[in-house]
Every structure is written in structure tokens, then in C-alpha cells.
Amino acid sequence: MERIVDKLLNRYEAGTVPRRQLIQGLAMLATVTATKTASAAGFEVVGFDHVQINATDALASSEWYRRVLGLKRIRSGAMEDDSEEIAHLGTEGNLLLSIRKLEPAGKVDHLGFRVTGASGEALTEELTDRGGVFHSSDPDAAPGSYLHDPDGIRIQVGPKVTTRPY
């Protein structure tokens, strides 16, 4: 699955795949049975959680994804409402797309993978032991601490984000 996501992102960044096809492809991957990777630390990746993209207006972009792709507005984490700053979309109970007002617009900011088992400091420690390097948040990007893959793609790893319907 990782190679498929890499290919989609590379094609998107090269301009050969429009954003719509990128989101459709990632949404289809999210609905496929997750490949589980067991580890000695007791955590495992159980699925793809979300893609965060940058937009000039998160609310306007979210309305486009709702109208064209049929995604639903969802509340995620502490978010209480959509705004021009941030919006979340997905399917019932699943966050698939986070849209933030960040520059440069049209860029994939990061990928989120869902894990079970270890979380917080234990998860960070295990990922670091495996060679992952966490970077502090870029002030111009989404908040949080992220791993970077060998090509610089930001990766967020954590438990399922709590979602609620509007």
C-alpha cells in the first residue's frame, strides 16, 4: 500500500494526476482491508487515516469535495465547525481529508496512518528506535510532530481520530 500511496503522490506532485484523482485513489485505499504490520512493541498500523491538503479557503474547498465526490462534513478531534481555516471530510466515522488554510495551496501537507497499541511517548520511542526521526512543527504547516519519509513526505502516526457527524 505504501508504494501505491507514493506513486499517487509522485504523480500528483508531477502534475500528471489532478487533486480529485489523488483524493479518490486515497479514499479507495482507505476502504480496502488494512494490511496489519505487527511489531514487538505492541503497536500496529491498522489503516490509512487521512490526507491533509493546503487550500486558500478550507470551507470553499470542503464544499467542492462534498458536491463533487460526495464526502460528508465531519467533526474531528477538538474541531467544532468548518471555517475558511480548517475543514474535515470523510465517510461515516472516518476522517479521510483534512483541509487547512496554508501555503502553498494545492500541496499535500501530510499523510496520517492509524495505529493501535502503543501511543504517545511509547509510540514515539518505538518509531525512533526503528530509525524514524521526528521533526518539530514547521510554523507554516499543520501543528504537531511528524516523521519524514526518505523523500521528505510528512507522516503523522496515531490512534483513530474521534469523529462526530454534524
CNS distance restraints for C-alpha pairs under 8 A (distance, minus, plus):
assign (resid   1 and name CA) (resid   5 and name CA) 6.33 0.50 0.50
assign (resid   1 and name CA) (resid  29 and name CA) 7.71 0.50 0.50
assign (resid   1 and name CA) (resid  35 and name CA) 7.98 0.50 0.50
assign (resid   2 and name CA) (resid   6 and name CA) 6.15 0.50 0.50
assign (resid   3 and name CA) (resid   7 and name CA) 6.08 0.50 0.50
assign (resid   4 and name CA) (resid   8 and name CA) 6.18 0.50 0.50
assign (resid   5 and name CA) (resid   9 and name CA) 6.14 0.50 0.50
assign (resid   5 and name CA) (resid  26 and name CA) 7.17 0.50 0.50
assign (resid   6 and name CA) (resid  10 and name CA) 6.00 0.50 0.50
assign (resid   7 and name CA) (resid  11 and name CA) 6.05 0.50 0.50
assign (resid   8 and name CA) (resid  12 and name CA) 6.06 0.50 0.50
assign (resid   8 and name CA) (resid  17 and name CA) 7.60 0.50 0.50
assign (resid   8 and name CA) (resid  22 and name CA) 6.22 0.50 0.50
assign (resid   8 and name CA) (resid  25 and name CA) 7.59 0.50 0.50
assign (resid   9 and name CA) (resid  13 and name CA) 6.01 0.50 0.50
assign (resid   9 and name CA) (resid  22 and name CA) 7.28 0.50 0.50
assign (resid  10 and name CA) (resid  14 and name CA) 6.06 0.50 0.50
assign (resid  11 and name CA) (resid  15 and name CA) 6.25 0.50 0.50
assign (resid  11 and name CA) (resid  16 and name CA) 5.30 0.50 0.50
assign (resid  11 and name CA) (resid  17 and name CA) 5.51 0.50 0.50
assign (resid  12 and name CA) (resid  16 and name CA) 5.87 0.50 0.50
assign (resid  12 and name CA) (resid  17 and name CA) 4.59 0.50 0.50
assign (resid  12 and name CA) (resid  18 and name CA) 6.20 0.50 0.50
assign (resid  12 and name CA) (resid  19 and name CA) 6.79 0.50 0.50
assign (resid  12 and name CA) (resid  22 and name CA) 6.64 0.50 0.50
assign (resid  13 and name CA) (resid  17 and name CA) 7.94 0.50 0.50
assign (resid  13 and name CA) (resid 107 and name CA) 7.97 0.50 0.50
assign (resid  17 and name CA) (resid  21 and name CA) 6.23 0.50 0.50
assign (resid  17 and name CA) (resid  22 and name CA) 6.58 0.50 0.50
assign (resid  18 and name CA) (resid  22 and name CA) 6.45 0.50 0.50
assign (resid  19 and name CA) (resid  23 and name CA) 6.21 0.50 0.50
assign (resid  19 and name CA) (resid 106 and name CA) 7.81 0.50 0.50
assign (resid  20 and name CA) (resid  24 and name CA) 6.14 0.50 0.50
assign (resid  21 and name CA) (resid  25 and name CA) 5.96 0.50 0.50
assign (resid  22 and name CA) (resid  26 and name CA) 6.20 0.50 0.50
assign (resid  23 and name CA) (resid  27 and name CA) 5.94 0.50 0.50
assign (resid  24 and name CA) (resid  28 and name CA) 6.18 0.50 0.50
assign (resid  24 and name CA) (resid  69 and name CA) 7.96 0.50 0.50
assign (resid  25 and name CA) (resid  29 and name CA) 6.33 0.50 0.50
assign (resid  26 and name CA) (resid  30 and name CA) 6.23 0.50 0.50
assign (resid  27 and name CA) (resid  31 and name CA) 6.55 0.50 0.50
assign (resid  27 and name CA) (resid  96 and name CA) 6.66 0.50 0.50
assign (resid  28 and name CA) (resid  32 and name CA) 6.62 0.50 0.50
assign (resid  29 and name CA) (resid  48 and name CA) 7.55 0.50 0.50
assign (resid  30 and name CA) (resid  34 and name CA) 7.65 0.50 0.50
assign (resid  30 and name CA) (resid  47 and name CA) 6.77 0.50 0.50
assign (resid  30 and name CA) (resid  48 and name CA) 5.39 0.50 0.50
assign (resid  30 and name CA) (resid  49 and name CA) 7.24 0.50 0.50
assign (resid  30 and name CA) (resid  96 and name CA) 7.76 0.50 0.50
assign (resid  33 and name CA) (resid  47 and name CA) 7.90 0.50 0.50
assign (resid  34 and name CA) (resid  46 and name CA) 5.55 0.50 0.50
assign (resid  34 and name CA) (resid  47 and name CA) 4.90 0.50 0.50
assign (resid  34 and name CA) (resid  48 and name CA) 7.59 0.50 0.50
assign (resid  35 and name CA) (resid  45 and name CA) 7.65 0.50 0.50
assign (resid  35 and name CA) (resid  46 and name CA) 6.53 0.50 0.50
assign (resid  35 and name CA) (resid  47 and name CA) 7.12 0.50 0.50
assign (resid  36 and name CA) (resid  44 and name CA) 6.27 0.50 0.50
assign (resid  36 and name CA) (resid  45 and name CA) 5.69 0.50 0.50
assign (resid  36 and name CA) (resid  46 and name CA) 5.31 0.50 0.50
assign (resid  36 and name CA) (resid  47 and name CA) 7.75 0.50 0.50
assign (resid  37 and name CA) (resid  44 and name CA) 5.32 0.50 0.50
assign (resid  37 and name CA) (resid  45 and name CA) 5.77 0.50 0.50
assign (resid  37 and name CA) (resid  46 and name CA) 7.56 0.50 0.50
assign (resid  38 and name CA) (resid  42 and name CA) 7.27 0.50 0.50
assign (resid  38 and name CA) (resid  43 and name CA) 6.74 0.50 0.50
assign (resid  38 and name CA) (resid  44 and name CA) 5.03 0.50 0.50
assign (resid  38 and name CA) (resid  45 and name CA) 7.64 0.50 0.50
assign (resid  39 and name CA) (resid  43 and name CA) 6.03 0.50 0.50
assign (resid  39 and name CA) (resid  44 and name CA) 6.26 0.50 0.50
assign (resid  41 and name CA) (resid 118 and name CA) 7.18 0.50 0.50
assign (resid  41 and name CA) (resid 126 and name CA) 6.71 0.50 0.50
assign (resid  42 and name CA) (resid 117 and name CA) 5.40 0.50 0.50
assign (resid  42 and name CA) (resid 118 and name CA) 6.10 0.50 0.50
assign (resid  43 and name CA) (resid 115 and name CA) 6.42 0.50 0.50
assign (resid  43 and name CA) (resid 116 and name CA) 5.38 0.50 0.50
assign (resid  43 and name CA) (resid 117 and name CA) 4.12 0.50 0.50
assign (resid  43 and name CA) (resid 118 and name CA) 4.94 0.50 0.50
assign (resid  43 and name CA) (resid 119 and name CA) 7.91 0.50 0.50
assign (resid  43 and name CA) (resid 123 and name CA) 7.47 0.50 0.50
assign (resid  44 and name CA) (resid 115 and name CA) 5.33 0.50 0.50
assign (resid  44 and name CA) (resid 116 and name CA) 5.61 0.50 0.50
assign (resid  44 and name CA) (resid 117 and name CA) 6.63 0.50 0.50
assign (resid  45 and name CA) (resid 113 and name CA) 6.79 0.50 0.50
assign (resid  45 and name CA) (resid 114 and name CA) 5.79 0.50 0.50
assign (resid  45 and name CA) (resid 115 and name CA) 4.30 0.50 0.50
assign (resid  45 and name CA) (resid 116 and name CA) 6.71 0.50 0.50
assign (resid  46 and name CA) (resid 113 and name CA) 7.80 0.50 0.50
assign (resid  46 and name CA) (resid 114 and name CA) 5.73 0.50 0.50
assign (resid  46 and name CA) (resid 115 and name CA) 5.37 0.50 0.50
assign (resid  46 and name CA) (resid 116 and name CA) 6.81 0.50 0.50
assign (resid  47 and name CA) (resid 113 and name CA) 6.03 0.50 0.50
assign (resid  47 and name CA) (resid 114 and name CA) 5.16 0.50 0.50
assign (resid  47 and name CA) (resid 115 and name CA) 7.13 0.50 0.50
assign (resid  48 and name CA) (resid 112 and name CA) 6.40 0.50 0.50
assign (resid  48 and name CA) (resid 113 and name CA) 4.63 0.50 0.50
assign (resid  48 and name CA) (resid 114 and name CA) 5.77 0.50 0.50
assign (resid  49 and name CA) (resid  94 and name CA) 7.54 0.50 0.50
assign (resid  49 and name CA) (resid  95 and name CA) 6.34 0.50 0.50
assign (resid  49 and name CA) (resid  96 and name CA) 6.10 0.50 0.50
assign (resid  49 and name CA) (resid 111 and name CA) 7.73 0.50 0.50
assign (resid  49 and name CA) (resid 112 and name CA) 5.03 0.50 0.50
assign (resid  49 and name CA) (resid 113 and name CA) 4.91 0.50 0.50
assign (resid  49 and name CA) (resid 114 and name CA) 5.28 0.50 0.50
assign (resid  49 and name CA) (resid 160 and name CA) 7.04 0.50 0.50
assign (resid  49 and name CA) (resid 161 and name CA) 7.98 0.50 0.50
assign (resid  50 and name CA) (resid  95 and name CA) 5.92 0.50 0.50
assign (resid  50 and name CA) (resid  96 and name CA) 4.23 0.50 0.50
assign (resid  50 and name CA) (resid  97 and name CA) 5.25 0.50 0.50
assign (resid  50 and name CA) (resid  98 and name CA) 6.85 0.50 0.50
assign (resid  50 and name CA) (resid 111 and name CA) 6.00 0.50 0.50
assign (resid  50 and name CA) (resid 112 and name CA) 4.91 0.50 0.50
assign (resid  50 and name CA) (resid 113 and name CA) 7.07 0.50 0.50
assign (resid  51 and name CA) (resid  96 and name CA) 6.33 0.50 0.50
assign (resid  51 and name CA) (resid  97 and name CA) 5.08 0.50 0.50
assign (resid  51 and name CA) (resid  98 and name CA) 6.17 0.50 0.50
assign (resid  51 and name CA) (resid 108 and name CA) 7.13 0.50 0.50
assign (resid  51 and name CA) (resid 109 and name CA) 7.62 0.50 0.50
assign (resid  51 and name CA) (resid 110 and name CA) 6.01 0.50 0.50
assign (resid  51 and name CA) (resid 111 and name CA) 4.72 0.50 0.50
assign (resid  51 and name CA) (resid 112 and name CA) 6.13 0.50 0.50
assign (resid  52 and name CA) (resid  97 and name CA) 5.81 0.50 0.50
assign (resid  52 and name CA) (resid  98 and name CA) 4.49 0.50 0.50
assign (resid  52 and name CA) (resid  99 and name CA) 5.62 0.50 0.50
assign (resid  52 and name CA) (resid 100 and name CA) 7.29 0.50 0.50
assign (resid  52 and name CA) (resid 108 and name CA) 5.98 0.50 0.50
assign (resid  52 and name CA) (resid 109 and name CA) 5.37 0.50 0.50
assign (resid  52 and name CA) (resid 110 and name CA) 5.40 0.50 0.50
assign (resid  52 and name CA) (resid 111 and name CA) 6.48 0.50 0.50
assign (resid  52 and name CA) (resid 112 and name CA) 7.97 0.50 0.50
assign (resid  53 and name CA) (resid  97 and name CA) 7.58 0.50 0.50
assign (resid  53 and name CA) (resid  98 and name CA) 6.45 0.50 0.50
assign (resid  53 and name CA) (resid  99 and name CA) 5.12 0.50 0.50
assign (resid  53 and name CA) (resid 100 and name CA) 6.46 0.50 0.50
assign (resid  53 and name CA) (resid 105 and name CA) 7.75 0.50 0.50
assign (resid  53 and name CA) (resid 106 and name CA) 6.56 0.50 0.50
assign (resid  53 and name CA) (resid 107 and name CA) 5.71 0.50 0.50
assign (resid  53 and name CA) (resid 108 and name CA) 4.39 0.50 0.50
assign (resid  53 and name CA) (resid 109 and name CA) 5.25 0.50 0.50
assign (resid  53 and name CA) (resid 110 and name CA) 7.34 0.50 0.50
assign (resid  54 and name CA) (resid  58 and name CA) 7.94 0.50 0.50
assign (resid  54 and name CA) (resid  99 and name CA) 5.95 0.50 0.50
assign (resid  54 and name CA) (resid 100 and name CA) 5.17 0.50 0.50
assign (resid  54 and name CA) (resid 101 and name CA) 5.76 0.50 0.50
assign (resid  54 and name CA) (resid 102 and name CA) 5.01 0.50 0.50
assign (resid  54 and name CA) (resid 103 and name CA) 6.35 0.50 0.50
assign (resid  54 and name CA) (resid 104 and name CA) 6.56 0.50 0.50
assign (resid  54 and name CA) (resid 105 and name CA) 4.70 0.50 0.50
assign (resid  54 and name CA) (resid 106 and name CA) 5.46 0.50 0.50
assign (resid  54 and name CA) (resid 107 and name CA) 5.40 0.50 0.50
assign (resid  54 and name CA) (resid 108 and name CA) 6.38 0.50 0.50
assign (resid  54 and name CA) (resid 109 and name CA) 6.37 0.50 0.50
assign (resid  55 and name CA) (resid  61 and name CA) 6.88 0.50 0.50
assign (resid  55 and name CA) (resid  99 and name CA) 6.51 0.50 0.50
assign (resid  55 and name CA) (resid 100 and name CA) 5.91 0.50 0.50
assign (resid  55 and name CA) (resid 101 and name CA) 4.96 0.50 0.50
assign (resid  55 and name CA) (resid 102 and name CA) 6.01 0.50 0.50
assign (resid  55 and name CA) (resid 103 and name CA) 7.24 0.50 0.50
assign (resid  55 and name CA) (resid 104 and name CA) 7.60 0.50 0.50
assign (resid  55 and name CA) (resid 105 and name CA) 4.37 0.50 0.50
assign (resid  55 and name CA) (resid 106 and name CA) 5.83 0.50 0.50
assign (resid  55 and name CA) (resid 107 and name CA) 7.86 0.50 0.50
assign (resid  56 and name CA) (resid 101 and name CA) 5.36 0.50 0.50
assign (resid  56 and name CA) (resid 102 and name CA) 6.78 0.50 0.50
assign (resid  56 and name CA) (resid 103 and name CA) 7.48 0.50 0.50
assign (resid  56 and name CA) (resid 105 and name CA) 5.64 0.50 0.50
assign (resid  57 and name CA) (resid  61 and name CA) 6.23 0.50 0.50
assign (resid  57 and name CA) (resid  84 and name CA) 4.74 0.50 0.50
assign (resid  57 and name CA) (resid  85 and name CA) 6.60 0.50 0.50
assign (resid  57 and name CA) (resid 100 and name CA) 7.64 0.50 0.50
assign (resid  57 and name CA) (resid 101 and name CA) 5.62 0.50 0.50
assign (resid  58 and name CA) (resid  62 and name CA) 6.00 0.50 0.50
assign (resid  58 and name CA) (resid  82 and name CA) 7.83 0.50 0.50
assign (resid  58 and name CA) (resid  83 and name CA) 6.49 0.50 0.50
assign (resid  58 and name CA) (resid  84 and name CA) 4.59 0.50 0.50
assign (resid  58 and name CA) (resid  85 and name CA) 5.51 0.50 0.50
assign (resid  58 and name CA) (resid  86 and name CA) 5.19 0.50 0.50
assign (resid  58 and name CA) (resid  87 and name CA) 5.66 0.50 0.50
assign (resid  58 and name CA) (resid  99 and name CA) 5.38 0.50 0.50
assign (resid  58 and name CA) (resid 100 and name CA) 5.44 0.50 0.50
assign (resid  58 and name CA) (resid 101 and name CA) 5.55 0.50 0.50
assign (resid  59 and name CA) (resid  63 and name CA) 6.21 0.50 0.50
assign (resid  59 and name CA) (resid  82 and name CA) 6.14 0.50 0.50
assign (resid  59 and name CA) (resid  83 and name CA) 5.24 0.50 0.50
assign (resid  59 and name CA) (resid  84 and name CA) 4.68 0.50 0.50
assign (resid  59 and name CA) (resid  85 and name CA) 7.35 0.50 0.50
assign (resid  59 and name CA) (resid  86 and name CA) 6.95 0.50 0.50
assign (resid  59 and name CA) (resid  87 and name CA) 6.06 0.50 0.50
assign (resid  60 and name CA) (resid  64 and name CA) 6.47 0.50 0.50
assign (resid  60 and name CA) (resid  84 and name CA) 7.11 0.50 0.50
assign (resid  61 and name CA) (resid  65 and name CA) 6.49 0.50 0.50
assign (resid  61 and name CA) (resid  99 and name CA) 7.52 0.50 0.50
assign (resid  62 and name CA) (resid  66 and name CA) 6.18 0.50 0.50
assign (resid  62 and name CA) (resid  73 and name CA) 7.77 0.50 0.50
assign (resid  62 and name CA) (resid  87 and name CA) 6.36 0.50 0.50
assign (resid  62 and name CA) (resid  88 and name CA) 7.39 0.50 0.50
assign (resid  62 and name CA) (resid  89 and name CA) 7.03 0.50 0.50
assign (resid  62 and name CA) (resid  99 and name CA) 7.15 0.50 0.50
assign (resid  63 and name CA) (resid  67 and name CA) 6.09 0.50 0.50
assign (resid  64 and name CA) (resid  68 and name CA) 5.88 0.50 0.50
assign (resid  64 and name CA) (resid  69 and name CA) 7.89 0.50 0.50
assign (resid  65 and name CA) (resid  69 and name CA) 5.22 0.50 0.50
assign (resid  65 and name CA) (resid  70 and name CA) 6.58 0.50 0.50
assign (resid  65 and name CA) (resid  71 and name CA) 6.08 0.50 0.50
assign (resid  66 and name CA) (resid  70 and name CA) 4.60 0.50 0.50
assign (resid  66 and name CA) (resid  71 and name CA) 4.63 0.50 0.50
assign (resid  66 and name CA) (resid  72 and name CA) 5.97 0.50 0.50
assign (resid  66 and name CA) (resid  73 and name CA) 7.46 0.50 0.50
assign (resid  66 and name CA) (resid  89 and name CA) 7.86 0.50 0.50
assign (resid  67 and name CA) (resid  71 and name CA) 7.71 0.50 0.50
assign (resid  71 and name CA) (resid  89 and name CA) 5.95 0.50 0.50
assign (resid  71 and name CA) (resid  90 and name CA) 5.35 0.50 0.50
assign (resid  71 and name CA) (resid  91 and name CA) 6.22 0.50 0.50
assign (resid  72 and name CA) (resid  89 and name CA) 5.36 0.50 0.50
assign (resid  72 and name CA) (resid  90 and name CA) 5.39 0.50 0.50
assign (resid  72 and name CA) (resid  91 and name CA) 5.90 0.50 0.50
assign (resid  72 and name CA) (resid  92 and name CA) 7.62 0.50 0.50
assign (resid  73 and name CA) (resid  87 and name CA) 7.69 0.50 0.50
assign (resid  73 and name CA) (resid  88 and name CA) 6.05 0.50 0.50
assign (resid  73 and name CA) (resid  89 and name CA) 4.65 0.50 0.50
assign (resid  73 and name CA) (resid  90 and name CA) 6.67 0.50 0.50
assign (resid  73 and name CA) (resid 165 and name CA) 7.15 0.50 0.50
assign (resid  73 and name CA) (resid 166 and name CA) 6.78 0.50 0.50
assign (resid  74 and name CA) (resid  88 and name CA) 5.67 0.50 0.50
assign (resid  74 and name CA) (resid  89 and name CA) 5.43 0.50 0.50
assign (resid  74 and name CA) (resid  90 and name CA) 6.59 0.50 0.50
assign (resid  74 and name CA) (resid  95 and name CA) 7.32 0.50 0.50
assign (resid  74 and name CA) (resid 163 and name CA) 6.41 0.50 0.50
assign (resid  74 and name CA) (resid 164 and name CA) 5.87 0.50 0.50
assign (resid  74 and name CA) (resid 165 and name CA) 4.96 0.50 0.50
assign (resid  74 and name CA) (resid 166 and name CA) 5.95 0.50 0.50
assign (resid  75 and name CA) (resid  79 and name CA) 5.76 0.50 0.50
assign (resid  75 and name CA) (resid  80 and name CA) 6.01 0.50 0.50
assign (resid  75 and name CA) (resid  81 and name CA) 6.79 0.50 0.50
assign (resid  75 and name CA) (resid  88 and name CA) 6.52 0.50 0.50
assign (resid  75 and name CA) (resid 163 and name CA) 5.46 0.50 0.50
assign (resid  75 and name CA) (resid 164 and name CA) 5.06 0.50 0.50
assign (resid  75 and name CA) (resid 165 and name CA) 6.08 0.50 0.50
assign (resid  75 and name CA) (resid 166 and name CA) 6.54 0.50 0.50
assign (resid  76 and name CA) (resid  80 and name CA) 7.71 0.50 0.50
assign (resid  76 and name CA) (resid  88 and name CA) 6.68 0.50 0.50
assign (resid  76 and name CA) (resid  95 and name CA) 7.20 0.50 0.50
assign (resid  76 and name CA) (resid 161 and name CA) 6.56 0.50 0.50
assign (resid  76 and name CA) (resid 162 and name CA) 5.89 0.50 0.50
assign (resid  76 and name CA) (resid 163 and name CA) 4.59 0.50 0.50
assign (resid  76 and name CA) (resid 164 and name CA) 6.61 0.50 0.50
assign (resid  77 and name CA) (resid 161 and name CA) 6.15 0.50 0.50
assign (resid  77 and name CA) (resid 162 and name CA) 5.53 0.50 0.50
assign (resid  77 and name CA) (resid 163 and name CA) 6.52 0.50 0.50
assign (resid  81 and name CA) (resid  87 and name CA) 7.53 0.50 0.50
assign (resid  82 and name CA) (resid  86 and name CA) 6.00 0.50 0.50
assign (resid  82 and name CA) (resid  87 and name CA) 4.68 0.50 0.50
assign (resid  82 and name CA) (resid  88 and name CA) 7.28 0.50 0.50
assign (resid  83 and name CA) (resid  87 and name CA) 6.29 0.50 0.50
assign (resid  84 and name CA) (resid 100 and name CA) 7.94 0.50 0.50
assign (resid  84 and name CA) (resid 101 and name CA) 6.69 0.50 0.50
assign (resid  85 and name CA) (resid 100 and name CA) 5.56 0.50 0.50
assign (resid  85 and name CA) (resid 101 and name CA) 4.76 0.50 0.50
assign (resid  86 and name CA) (resid  98 and name CA) 7.30 0.50 0.50
assign (resid  86 and name CA) (resid  99 and name CA) 5.53 0.50 0.50
assign (resid  86 and name CA) (resid 100 and name CA) 4.45 0.50 0.50
assign (resid  86 and name CA) (resid 101 and name CA) 6.30 0.50 0.50
assign (resid  87 and name CA) (resid  98 and name CA) 5.98 0.50 0.50
assign (resid  87 and name CA) (resid  99 and name CA) 5.23 0.50 0.50
assign (resid  87 and name CA) (resid 100 and name CA) 6.69 0.50 0.50
assign (resid  88 and name CA) (resid  95 and name CA) 6.89 0.50 0.50
assign (resid  88 and name CA) (resid  96 and name CA) 7.74 0.50 0.50
assign (resid  88 and name CA) (resid  97 and name CA) 5.79 0.50 0.50
assign (resid  88 and name CA) (resid  98 and name CA) 4.59 0.50 0.50
assign (resid  88 and name CA) (resid  99 and name CA) 6.24 0.50 0.50
assign (resid  89 and name CA) (resid  95 and name CA) 6.06 0.50 0.50
assign (resid  89 and name CA) (resid  96 and name CA) 6.05 0.50 0.50
assign (resid  89 and name CA) (resid  97 and name CA) 5.15 0.50 0.50
assign (resid  89 and name CA) (resid  98 and name CA) 6.48 0.50 0.50
assign (resid  90 and name CA) (resid  94 and name CA) 5.52 0.50 0.50
assign (resid  90 and name CA) (resid  95 and name CA) 4.72 0.50 0.50
assign (resid  90 and name CA) (resid  96 and name CA) 4.59 0.50 0.50
assign (resid  90 and name CA) (resid  97 and name CA) 6.17 0.50 0.50
assign (resid  91 and name CA) (resid  95 and name CA) 6.85 0.50 0.50
assign (resid  91 and name CA) (resid  96 and name CA) 7.31 0.50 0.50
assign (resid  92 and name CA) (resid 165 and name CA) 7.43 0.50 0.50
assign (resid  93 and name CA) (resid 162 and name CA) 7.97 0.50 0.50
assign (resid  93 and name CA) (resid 163 and name CA) 5.73 0.50 0.50
assign (resid  93 and name CA) (resid 164 and name CA) 6.86 0.50 0.50
assign (resid  93 and name CA) (resid 165 and name CA) 7.74 0.50 0.50
assign (resid  94 and name CA) (resid 163 and name CA) 6.77 0.50 0.50
assign (resid  95 and name CA) (resid 161 and name CA) 7.25 0.50 0.50
assign (resid  95 and name CA) (resid 163 and name CA) 6.90 0.50 0.50
assign (resid 100 and name CA) (resid 142 and name CA) 7.62 0.50 0.50
assign (resid 101 and name CA) (resid 105 and name CA) 7.61 0.50 0.50
assign (resid 102 and name CA) (resid 140 and name CA) 6.89 0.50 0.50
assign (resid 102 and name CA) (resid 141 and name CA) 6.61 0.50 0.50
assign (resid 102 and name CA) (resid 142 and name CA) 7.94 0.50 0.50
assign (resid 103 and name CA) (resid 107 and name CA) 7.95 0.50 0.50
assign (resid 103 and name CA) (resid 140 and name CA) 7.24 0.50 0.50
assign (resid 103 and name CA) (resid 141 and name CA) 7.94 0.50 0.50
assign (resid 109 and name CA) (resid 141 and name CA) 7.19 0.50 0.50
assign (resid 109 and name CA) (resid 142 and name CA) 7.44 0.50 0.50
assign (resid 109 and name CA) (resid 153 and name CA) 7.95 0.50 0.50
assign (resid 109 and name CA) (resid 154 and name CA) 6.88 0.50 0.50
assign (resid 110 and name CA) (resid 153 and name CA) 6.55 0.50 0.50
assign (resid 110 and name CA) (resid 154 and name CA) 4.72 0.50 0.50
assign (resid 110 and name CA) (resid 155 and name CA) 5.59 0.50 0.50
assign (resid 110 and name CA) (resid 156 and name CA) 6.88 0.50 0.50
assign (resid 111 and name CA) (resid 153 and name CA) 7.86 0.50 0.50
assign (resid 111 and name CA) (resid 154 and name CA) 6.52 0.50 0.50
assign (resid 111 and name CA) (resid 155 and name CA) 5.07 0.50 0.50
assign (resid 111 and name CA) (resid 156 and name CA) 6.02 0.50 0.50
assign (resid 112 and name CA) (resid 155 and name CA) 5.96 0.50 0.50
assign (resid 112 and name CA) (resid 156 and name CA) 4.54 0.50 0.50
assign (resid 112 and name CA) (resid 157 and name CA) 5.80 0.50 0.50
assign (resid 112 and name CA) (resid 158 and name CA) 7.70 0.50 0.50
assign (resid 113 and name CA) (resid 155 and name CA) 7.50 0.50 0.50
assign (resid 113 and name CA) (resid 156 and name CA) 6.23 0.50 0.50
assign (resid 113 and name CA) (resid 157 and name CA) 4.98 0.50 0.50
assign (resid 113 and name CA) (resid 158 and name CA) 6.61 0.50 0.50
assign (resid 114 and name CA) (resid 157 and name CA) 6.12 0.50 0.50
assign (resid 114 and name CA) (resid 158 and name CA) 5.39 0.50 0.50
assign (resid 114 and name CA) (resid 159 and name CA) 5.24 0.50 0.50
assign (resid 114 and name CA) (resid 160 and name CA) 5.52 0.50 0.50
assign (resid 115 and name CA) (resid 157 and name CA) 6.78 0.50 0.50
assign (resid 115 and name CA) (resid 158 and name CA) 5.44 0.50 0.50
assign (resid 115 and name CA) (resid 159 and name CA) 5.06 0.50 0.50
assign (resid 115 and name CA) (resid 160 and name CA) 7.15 0.50 0.50
assign (resid 116 and name CA) (resid 158 and name CA) 7.76 0.50 0.50
assign (resid 116 and name CA) (resid 159 and name CA) 5.93 0.50 0.50
assign (resid 118 and name CA) (resid 122 and name CA) 5.78 0.50 0.50
assign (resid 118 and name CA) (resid 123 and name CA) 5.08 0.50 0.50
assign (resid 119 and name CA) (resid 123 and name CA) 4.65 0.50 0.50
assign (resid 119 and name CA) (resid 124 and name CA) 7.51 0.50 0.50
assign (resid 119 and name CA) (resid 158 and name CA) 6.56 0.50 0.50
assign (resid 119 and name CA) (resid 159 and name CA) 7.08 0.50 0.50
assign (resid 120 and name CA) (resid 124 and name CA) 6.34 0.50 0.50
assign (resid 120 and name CA) (resid 158 and name CA) 7.93 0.50 0.50
assign (resid 121 and name CA) (resid 125 and name CA) 6.01 0.50 0.50
assign (resid 122 and name CA) (resid 126 and name CA) 6.20 0.50 0.50
assign (resid 123 and name CA) (resid 127 and name CA) 6.15 0.50 0.50
assign (resid 124 and name CA) (resid 128 and name CA) 6.06 0.50 0.50
assign (resid 125 and name CA) (resid 129 and name CA) 6.09 0.50 0.50
assign (resid 126 and name CA) (resid 130 and name CA) 6.33 0.50 0.50
assign (resid 127 and name CA) (resid 131 and name CA) 6.60 0.50 0.50
assign (resid 127 and name CA) (resid 132 and name CA) 5.25 0.50 0.50
assign (resid 127 and name CA) (resid 133 and name CA) 7.87 0.50 0.50
assign (resid 128 and name CA) (resid 132 and name CA) 4.54 0.50 0.50
assign (resid 128 and name CA) (resid 133 and name CA) 5.90 0.50 0.50
assign (resid 128 and name CA) (resid 134 and name CA) 7.56 0.50 0.50
assign (resid 132 and name CA) (resid 147 and name CA) 6.24 0.50 0.50
assign (resid 132 and name CA) (resid 148 and name CA) 7.62 0.50 0.50
assign (resid 133 and name CA) (resid 147 and name CA) 5.58 0.50 0.50
assign (resid 133 and name CA) (resid 148 and name CA) 6.85 0.50 0.50
assign (resid 134 and name CA) (resid 145 and name CA) 6.23 0.50 0.50
assign (resid 134 and name CA) (resid 146 and name CA) 5.33 0.50 0.50
assign (resid 134 and name CA) (resid 147 and name CA) 4.63 0.50 0.50
assign (resid 134 and name CA) (resid 148 and name CA) 7.13 0.50 0.50
assign (resid 135 and name CA) (resid 145 and name CA) 5.79 0.50 0.50
assign (resid 135 and name CA) (resid 146 and name CA) 5.65 0.50 0.50
assign (resid 135 and name CA) (resid 147 and name CA) 6.40 0.50 0.50
assign (resid 135 and name CA) (resid 148 and name CA) 7.62 0.50 0.50
assign (resid 136 and name CA) (resid 144 and name CA) 7.01 0.50 0.50
assign (resid 136 and name CA) (resid 145 and name CA) 5.07 0.50 0.50
assign (resid 136 and name CA) (resid 146 and name CA) 7.03 0.50 0.50
assign (resid 137 and name CA) (resid 141 and name CA) 6.95 0.50 0.50
assign (resid 137 and name CA) (resid 142 and name CA) 7.21 0.50 0.50
assign (resid 137 and name CA) (resid 143 and name CA) 5.62 0.50 0.50
assign (resid 137 and name CA) (resid 144 and name CA) 5.38 0.50 0.50
assign (resid 137 and name CA) (resid 145 and name CA) 5.49 0.50 0.50
assign (resid 137 and name CA) (resid 146 and name CA) 7.36 0.50 0.50
assign (resid 138 and name CA) (resid 142 and name CA) 7.44 0.50 0.50
assign (resid 138 and name CA) (resid 143 and name CA) 7.45 0.50 0.50
assign (resid 139 and name CA) (resid 143 and name CA) 7.54 0.50 0.50
assign (resid 145 and name CA) (resid 156 and name CA) 7.52 0.50 0.50
assign (resid 146 and name CA) (resid 154 and name CA) 5.84 0.50 0.50
assign (resid 146 and name CA) (resid 155 and name CA) 5.48 0.50 0.50
assign (resid 146 and name CA) (resid 156 and name CA) 5.28 0.50 0.50
assign (resid 146 and name CA) (resid 157 and name CA) 7.77 0.50 0.50
assign (resid 147 and name CA) (resid 154 and name CA) 5.76 0.50 0.50
assign (resid 147 and name CA) (resid 155 and name CA) 5.02 0.50 0.50
assign (resid 147 and name CA) (resid 156 and name CA) 6.58 0.50 0.50
assign (resid 148 and name CA) (resid 152 and name CA) 5.10 0.50 0.50
assign (resid 148 and name CA) (resid 153 and name CA) 5.34 0.50 0.50
assign (resid 148 and name CA) (resid 154 and name CA) 4.60 0.50 0.50
assign (resid 148 and name CA) (resid 155 and name CA) 5.83 0.50 0.50
assign (resid 149 and name CA) (resid 153 and name CA) 5.34 0.50 0.50
assign (resid 149 and name CA) (resid 154 and name CA) 6.66 0.50 0.50
assign (resid 149 and name CA) (resid 155 and name CA) 7.11 0.50 0.50
